[in-house]
């Protein structure tokens, strides 16, 4: 009787407005992510742009690494329409739609500067959308709904990435890249419609009432910690080898003879399901092993998956080999990402979760953007075999740093004690 009564309750939650919004906003956030990476790389490669220049385009993704600079202002101020979250979200999504269209109208063969500026705009508005959607999702979902809502957000995010990257590359074999980008700009209306028709969540208790509270306090609290700087170095180093390899994989596939359709079908469509499986498997392993030990295990597996590209560089054009390498790489990437995101969430003070989480994810993005920018030069001068060997070895420093860091469980216990001592009552998840 109890089991029968719980099932309709679960179904009502699953098909509720809140869960639908989590899924659709995830799609809207995932869609722009690879439009300035794999799809743009393929377009530039087709136009004959030098590999070193293609690698430098990673610099346009700097907004993902620096979003903590403006995240407190989005948290502090409210626009005079649609409420605190939806007002900013609508404005940002409209600007993002126009930026994606502008990128499609630019031509890498004629004006690399215009392409770079348009890509920078896409990434700025996309990073801003991520900030507001994260805040909206935390405030809209009840505590007991956060797990399910976050899962649906991730699924929506992956579908958006799949459409933009795999779908975009397949479409590029049938139409111009300009047409692909205009189509993707049109798909942003899913997010705009969601923002217009959903409800504004109730304001979170303890929201910052001054600029100082929004900008200064979260950073002061974080940098008072004994391991604050070491944690940031670890965040920079943990996925650097994996991310350097990922930055150049599309030119690598094209260079060894794969077509855009093969890349779209095998790398994107097949890799999508492997990533989803990896995230789920990673979550189950973390329940048994804990975050700290899981980070080490998944880091080793990520390094092994990067070594798979070394093998593929010797095998050459082989669909079965590509499928095997991509399945393992995406599986381990899903596991590593799940543990990494869980680790960073465990580090945040519950009073400043949004801003501190933006800070930590910005440093994670820094290794993907600034530090991986020279990857094109390395690939050009080392050949693909040497490049992927170097990427594999770059996983070692991050793994060694784990031995210097306290397990996140100690941080959680410390936060609970500090909150109790200060008489702080947490009103957010």
Secondary structure, DSSP 4 states (H G I P E B T S, - for coil): -HHHHHHHHHHHHHTSHHHHHHHHHHHHHHHTTTTTTHHHHHHHHHTT--HHHHHHGGGGGHHHHHTHHHHHHHHH---SSS-TTHHHHHHHHHHHHHHHHHHHHS-TTT-HHHHHHHHHHHHHHHHHHHHHHHHHHHHHS-GGGHHHHHHHHHHHHHHHHHIIIIIHHHHHTTS-HHHHHHHHHHHTHHHHHHHHHSPPPPPPTT---SHHHHHTHHHHHHHTSTTHHHHHHHHHHHTHHHHHHHHTHHHHHHHTT--HHHIIIIIIIIHHHHHHHHHHHHHHHHHHH-HHHHHHHHHHHHHHHHHHHHHHHHH-S-HHHHHHHHHHHHHHHHHHHHHHHHHHHHHS-TTSHHHHHHHHHHHHHHHHHTTTTTHHHHHHHHHHHHHHHHHHHTHHHHHHHGGGSPPHHHHHHHHHHHHHHHT------
